[in-house]
Amino acid sequence: HERVVVGEPLPPTVVLRPVPNYTEYRYAVVNDRRVIVEPRTRRVVKIID
């Protein structure tokens, strides 16, 4: 399990995917949870339960 904390970066092994209609963000699925990520820094912006 990867540790997911808002404000912390995701590791480089996590694949970031585009978010429809929100080109400035990416999303990833980590531990069966979707997370919204700022792609330049890979920082978690929001966790969607």
N, C-alpha and C positions, 0 to 999 in steps of 0.2 A: 504494500500500500504506500502510495506517495502521500506525503504530508501536504495538505492544501490549506493555506491561510490567506485571507484577503490582505493584500499589500505585499505579499512575499512572491518572489519569482518562481515559476515552474522550472523543473530541470529540463535540460536540452533534449532528453529522451522522450518528452511528452510532445505528441504531434498537435500542432495548432491548425485549426480549420477556419475558413472564412465564415463570418456571420452575415446572413442575408440582410440587406438594408442598413447595415452598420459597418461600413468598410474600414473604420478606424480601429475596430476590435477583431479579435479572433476568439474561437471557443475551443475547449478541449473537454474530453470526458475522462475524469480521473476518479477512481474508486466508485464507479457507477453514478457520479454526479457531474453535471455540466458546470463548467466554470468559464466565465468571460475574462479574457486576458488582453492586456495592452501589449501588442506584438513586439514593439521595439525593445521593451524591458522585460517582457514575459511575465510581468507582474499580474497577479490575480486581482481583478476589479470587483467581481461578484461571483458568489456561489449560488447556483440555482438548484434547489432541492426538489 
